[in-house]
Amino acid sequence: MSDPTSVVTGTPQVSDDRPARRRSVLRDLLRRPGFSIPAAVVALLAVIAAFPAPFAGLFGHGDPTACDLTHSGMPAASGHPFGFDIQGCDLYAQVIYGARPSMTIGIVVTAATLVLSITFGLLTGYYGGLLDTIFGRVIDVFYGFPFMVAAIVILTALGSHSIWAVSGTLIAFSWPTMTRVMRGSVIATKNLEYVRAARALGASNTRIMVRHIMPNAVSPVLVLASLMVGGVIAGEASLTYLGVGLRAPSISWGIQLNTAQSYFLSNPSLLVYPAVFLCVTVLSFVLVGDAVRDVIDPKTR
C-alpha cells in the first residue's frame, strides 16, 4: 500500500539504506586480511609522505640534502642504514622523502580523475544525444594515443617537470576510461523505477542525477579509482625514470632509479631500496583496490 505522506509531500518514499550498506561494506573490508594489512601499509606510507622528517630521523641522519662527495657510494654506516648515493647524500633520507611526490601525484591524479569522470559520465549518460556523441568522439581520440608516448611528448613540449605538470598530464589520459564506465552505469540506472517515480513527481534533472542516480551508479567507478592509485604512482615513476617526469632538485623514487641505473653493478643498493619502496607502495594500493572490488562487486571474483 502506498504511503499517503508521499502524496502530500510530493517526494517518493524510497527507503535510503545507503548508510547501512556503507557500514556493511566497511565491516566486510576490515574483516579481510587482504584489505586490512595493505591498508595499514598505505596509511603508514601516507603518514610518511605527509611528515617525512620524523621518519627520516628515526633510523638515520634525517636530512636528504646534507651531501658530502667524500661519502659518495659508501655502504651503510651508523646513522646511515642505507648508505650513501653518488652525491654523498644519505640514501635512507632520500628514500623516505621520495614518498611525498609519489603519493601526492597518485592521490591528486586519482581524485581529479574521479571528479571529472563522475561529472562527465553523469551528464553524457543522463542526457545522451549530441552531448554524448561529442564526448564519445573525444574519448575515442584519447584512446588513439599510446599513453606513454603521448605523456612523453606533452611533458617534453611543456618543458616543465613539476609535480603539477606531471599530474596534469596523467589526468589528461586517465579520465576517458572511468568516464565511459560511469556513463554506462548511469544509462543502466536512469530508467529504474525509483528514478521514474522521482521524475514523475517533478524532481529536477539535477536532483535526479545527484540524489538518485549518482549514489547508485558510482560503485564501478570507485572500484576503478581504488585500483588506479598504484598505477598512477608506477606511471609517474616510469616517466621520471625515462627523464621526462620529475627532475632534481626534487626528490622521488623515480629520480633515484634513473640515477641508479648507471651504478647498479657497482652499487646495487642505489636501485634496490627505492625500488622496494616503490613496489611495496604500488602492491599495497593494488591489493586494497582488489579487496574493495571483491566487496562492492562480488561477481568479479
N, C-alpha and C positions, 0 to 999 in steps of 0.2 A: 504494500500500500504506500502511495506517495505521501511524503511529509507535507502537510499544509503550510508549514513555515516556509518552504521553498517557494510556494506560490506568492506569499505575502512579500517576502524579501527580494524575490527575483533572482536568487542565486541557486545554482544547482547543488543539491545535497550529496556531494560525493565525499565519502569518508577519506580523510587525508591520513594515511598510515605511513607516510614517508619517514617521519621521525622514528617510528618503531622499526621500519626496515633498515634505516641507517644504524640504529643501535644493534640490530641483529647482525648486520654485516660486520660492524666493528668487533662484536664478540667473536664471530667466526674467525676473523682475521687474527685476533690476539691469541686464540687457542692454537693457531698453526705455527709450529716452529719455523716452517718455511717462510713465514712472514715476520714473526717477532724478532728472530735473530738478525736477518739482513736489515730490518727496520731500525734495530738498535745500532747497527753499524752506520747506517745512513744518518741517524740522529747524531752520533758521535762525530762523523765527518762534517756535518753541518755546524756543530759547535766549534770544531777545529777551524773551519773556514771563517766563521764569524769572529773568533777570538784566538788567532794563531799564536800570539806572543806567549801566553802561559804554557801552551803545549810545546812550543819551541824551546822554552827554557826548562821544561820538566826533566828532560834527559840530556840536553845538550847546551851549547853555548848560547843559543837563543836569538842571535842576530844574523839574518841571512845576508846582510850587506857588509858585514865585517870580514873583509877578504885580505889575504896575505899570500902573495905569489910564492913565498918561500915554503908554503904548505901545499902547493899545487899537487893534486893527485895523491896525497898522502893517505894511508889507511886509517882505520878507526883509532881514536886515542881518547883519553879521559876528557869528558865534556863534548866529545865529537863522535857519537856512536856510529855514524855512517861514514866517517872520514871526511875528506875534502874534495871539492870539484877542481876543475882545471884552473879556475881563477883563484883557488885557495880559499873559497867560501865554505862555510860549514854545510855539508850536504844534508844533514838531518833538518836543519832550519829551512833550507831551500825546499825540501820536500813538504814540510809542514805548511809553509807559506804558499806552496804551489796549489794547495787545495782550494784557496779562496777564488781565484779566477775560474777554475773549472766548475766549481759548484755554482758560482754566480751565473755563469753563462748557461749552465744546464737548467737552472730554475727560471731565469729570465726568459729564455727561449721557449721553454715549455709553457710557462704562464701566458706569455703573449700569444703563442700559437693557439692555446686553448681558447682564449677570449676571441680571437679572430675567427676560429673555426666554428665556435658556437654561434657567433653573430651571423656570419655569412651562411652557415648551414641552416639556421632558423629562417632567415629571410628567403633564401632560394628554395628551400623545401616547402615553406608555407605558401609563398606567393606563386612560385613556378613561373611559367610564361617566359617573357623576354628576359627578365632578370635572371632566371635560372639558365637560360640559353647562353647569355653573355658570360656568366660566371663559369659555366661548363667549358666554354671555349678557352677562357683564361686559364683554367686549371689544366686543360689539355696542353696549352703552350708550356706551362711549367713542367709538366710531365715529359715534355720533349727534350729537356735539357738534362744531361747526366749531372747529378748533384755535385760531385766533387769537382768536375771540370768547370761547371758554372760558378761555384764558390771561389775557385782559384782565380778565374777571370775577373769576377767582381771585386775581390779584395785587392788584386793587383791593380785594377783600374782606379779604385778608390785611393790607393796609396796610404790608407790608414790601417793601423794594426792594433787599435784599441779594443777593449772588451766590447764596447757598444757597436763598433763596426763589424766585429765577428758575430755578435749576437744578431744584428740586423740581417746579415747575410744568411745565417742559419734559419731565422724566422721566415725569410722570403721563400725558402724552399721546403719548409716544414708544414705550412698551413694547408696546402691543397688536399693531401690525403685525409686529414682529420675533418676538413670541411665536407668532403664527399661522404664520409661516414656519417657525419651529423645530418647532412641533407637526407640521406636515405632513411635514417632513423625518424626524422621529422615527417617525411612522407608516409611512413608506416604508422605514425601516431596521430596525424592531424584529422583523420576521419573516424577515429574511435568514438564510441557513444558519448562519453563524458565531454569530449570536445564539441561534438554536435549539440549537446544539451547546452553548453555554455554559449555557443554561437546563437542558438535559438532564443535564449533569454537575453540577448542583446549585449553580451560581453564584447569589448573592443578587440581588434586584432592583436594589439599589443598585449592586452591582458591574457588573451588566449595563448599567445606564444610564450609569455613569461611565466604565467601561473599554471597552465595546464599542459602545454606541450613540452617545454624545455626540461622540467624535472623528470619527465618520463622518457625522454629521448636522449638524454645526455650520457647515460651509462656507458655505451660503447666508446664514446669519445674520452671519458675519464679513464677507461682501461688503456686506451692508446696512449694517453698522456702519462700514465704511470709507467708505461714501458719506454716512453720516449726519452726520459731524462738521461738514462745511461747512454743511449745512442747519441744524444747531443754532446755529452761530455767526451765520448770517443771521437765524434766528428771534429770537435774543437781541437783535441789533441792531435788528430791526423793533420788538420790544416796547419797547425803550429809546427808540427814535425816537418812538414813539407816547406816551411819557411814563409807561408803567406798569412798565417794567423798572428797570434801574439808574438811580440819581439821584446828583447831586453830593452830597457831595464825591468820590464815586467817579469814576474816570477811565476812559472807554471810548469806543470809536468811535461807538457808538450815541448817547451823550450829546453828542458833538461834532457829529454830524449833526443831532440835534434842535436844538441851539443855532444851527447854521449856516443852517438853513432860512430864517430871517428876514433873513439878511445875504448871501444868495447873489449878488444883483445888484451889491451894493456891494463885497463881498469874497469872491469865489468860492473862494479858496484855503482858507477855513474848511471848505468842503464837499468840495473836490476831494481833499485829502491824506488825510483819514480814509477817504473813500470808496474811493480807490485801494488803500489798505492792506487794507480790508475785502474788496474784490473779489478782490485777489490771494490773500488767505488762503482765501477760500471756493473760488475756482477751483482752487487747488493741492490742497486736500483732495478736491475732486470728481475731478480728474484722477488722483490717487493711487487713489481708490476705483474709478474706471473701469479702471485698469490691473490692480488686484487682481481685479476681476470677470472681466476677459478671461482672466487666467491660471488662476484657480480654476475658472471655468465657461466654457470656450471656446464652448459652444453659444449664449451670449448675444451673441456678436459679430455 
